[in-house]
Amino acid sequence: MKKNEIEIIRMVDTTLDLVNKNSSVWSGNVPFHNVVIAITQKRSEINDNIQIQTKDFTGIAKEKKEKLTALVDRILDIAGFVLSYADETGQDDIYNLFDYSRTHLMRTKAEELTNKATNLYQFTVANLAVLEPYGLTEAFNNTLVTNRDALVTLIDSPQTAKNARKLATSQISALIKDISNILNRRLDYEMRAYKSTSPKFYLLYQQSRQIINIQTTKISISGKITDSASGLPVKDVMVTLTGTTHKTLSTDKGNFRFENIEKGRYEIVFARFGYKTQSFKINITEGITTKLNPVLEQS
């Protein structure tokens, strides 16, 4: 999956977790309930497609190679009886027709190899009586068909698996788009009913709907948020770097951090239910980590 798709799925999971934990607030709201069910079902479908997308298909290709090698071995075995017969009887046309090399056969496409096996089998069946003195039995000759058919069943398997993975990737993108539309057009609308009746639930919902960027580089801004009265850390504070996509929630220990911030001047905002919102102007210098430890007052 693409990075932005992973970020959206994380946001969806966070939102669903919050909504389900607060089901007592909206349990009697049928439209709200129906929206949650719709999102949950599509999220489940995403998981199904992720399993297909990440499935290890290397075993299929390996099995096909094993079956192809086994058929090459059997073709060479059967052809050996034919070559002995053709050489002794002076039938150069037959000798040249079935004078295979292992290198050539191993490089032959599976479909063409099965055709060679069929042509060889048709010849040996028609001439089994003259080939038996050279050691070829009907039972051993029939193993050629067994090996051929074993490869035939796997000829299209790797491509089929590849197509399944491609389809799953497409389905995931479509499902993520569907969920985003449901969230934006339906659940966000239904949540407005709780802005005044359940303000804490409403604020936490707004926070959960933020798409948190996946960061990989060094820290540029970090700090710890504490309560002005008790001095204890404050968790679940939404920290927003205005003018950017950078948003995050403070941890249980009140810590927050942003990474990969471009140099420049920014406003950073700290908001949490039950506390006065605070904002600060900061200047980010390239290569230097900015420390900021805000103290929030209860409202």
JOTANOR-V306877 format. One line per field, one symbol per residue. psi: psi as a letter, one per 20 degrees, with the letter a starting at -180 (. if undefined). burial: 1 if it has 24 or more other C-alpha atoms within 12 Angstrom, else 0. A space follows every 10 residues. Layout:
psi->???
burial->???
//
This chain:
psi->qqghhggghg gggggggggh hkhhhjhjng ggghgggggg ghhhhggghh hghjqojhhg hghghghggh hgghghgghh gghgghghik nhggghhjmq qggghhiqqg ghghgghggg ghghghkhhi hhijiprggh hhhggghghh hhiigigghg gghggggggg hggghggggg ggghhgghgh hhijhhhmhg ggghghghip opqpqiaqph prapprphgh jqqorkpopp oqjrjoqrqq rhjjqrqqrl pqqaprpppp pqpiqppqqq pqopppippp ppnqoqpq.
burial->1000100110 1111110110 0000010000 0110110111 0110110011 0110000000 0001101111 1111111111 1111110000 0001000111 0000110001 0011111101 1001100100 1000010000 1111101110 1101100000 1000100110 1110110111 0110001101 1001000000 1111111111 1110000001 1111111000 0011111111 1000011111 0001111111 1100000111 1110100100 0001000011 011111000
//
